Amino acid sequence: MEVIINRDRYLKRLISHKSNGRVKIVTGIRRCGKSYLLFKLFKNHLIEDGVQQSHIIEIQLEDRSNKALRDPDACLAFIKKQIKDQKPYYLLIDEVQLMSEFEDVLNSCLHIQNLDTYVTGSNSRFLSKDIITEFRGRGDEMYLRPLSFMEYKSTCPNISFDEAWKEYLSFGGLPYCVLLSTREEKTEYLRRLFDEVFLRDIIERNNIKNDVQLENLLNVISSAVGSLTNPKKLEDTFASSGEGKLSAYTIKQYLDHLCDAFMIEQAERYDIKRKRYISTPYKYYFTDTGLRNARLNFRQLEQTHLMENVMYNELCLRGYSVDVGVVEINERQADGKYVRKQIEVDFVCNKADERVYVQSAFSIPTTEKRLQEERPLVNVGDAFRKVVVTRDNVLRHNDENGILIMSLQEFLMDDRALEK
């Protein structure tokens, strides 16, 4: 029996953009479910909404039987031939980057008044963050992420939260991987996907000559997920490790390539009291924890850092712009003197005029540990909401500092948990 994975958040957004006169472009890391969203879920919606099958033009360019349609003129002629009346038509193109000059074809489609166009692409060239510029401001990009924990849990409703969390933390949320039966199958799939698809695309697109250097950098970033770093610091790490020299300039280029392919995301540091961004260092999080773990052969599964990574992805999914917060305090030393010290708020989350500060605390077994985790939040000094999320099984409550404490389970299973 086919397992249906609901991606309601994205489906609703596609539906809300129907017939708006723009090309709808579904981007995201490879194998995150772009084709499934468009050709299964969105197509089903159109049919249920009364659209006739003959008014849905499907072109799957990866299918060899459609090889002739990879020619831009042939494809455009085929599209026009399918339009036989003035009723609305819906054009769905998968792997559009396989067609040369696809930008011209899509811009030509915009001139067909009763044609609504949707496309996906799955290589690094198409996944570049600035792809929208190719359509001269006439495209809407929708960034599709791997399955959130709640989406993942919907595929296995009969297992406990704890069991689901262990699996999700280890193997991430790429849909095909989620549906594999055994841990061995998942491990092999992720390893092969990382090496044969992601790395190959990035190396080929960016003409990287020394792929060993890129792989060494990936190992370092994977090992230090959620840690503060910058190209100069990484250059020093390579110099001291004996793995050869790698300049800060080259490291910056490689990091940009990884971000452009949506493999990692960069979180900037924000000085909360001075209300300004700090240029460096940054934190890097993986779009999918399974891919990160595969890179390290599943050897470093530190729950503290991986929980922080999952929370970062979840906050971004919910529409927040997420930064790493910095607060300066005066700290008294053993000799009685005070020194200035920077302490960190894990996440400064902004959405329109809403702000919430979120701290990831794997466990807070004692009052002393709780106060230690809350210390950055207490020193923020403004009235915005402040939240500590813990892996512990706790009931939602506000403590004596007015800080909301909630369990990771509540945070992940209720996408409005921070808004209550």
GIZIDA-V739134 format. One line per field, one symbol per residue. burial: + if it has 9 or more other ideal C-beta (glycine too) atoms within 8 Angstrom, else -. Layout:
burial: ???
This chain:
burial: ----+-+--++-+++-+----++++++++++++++++++++++-+++---+---+++-+++----+--++++-+++-++--++----++++++++++-+--+--++++++-+--++++++++++-++---++--+--+++-+-+++++++++++++-------++-+++++++++-++-+----+++-+++++++-+++++++-++-+--+-++++++++++--++--+++-+++-++-------+-+-++++++-++++++++++++++++-----+---+++++++++++++++----+-+-++++++++++++++-+-++++++++-------------++++++++----+++++++--+----++--+++++-++-----++++++--+----+---++++++-++++---++--
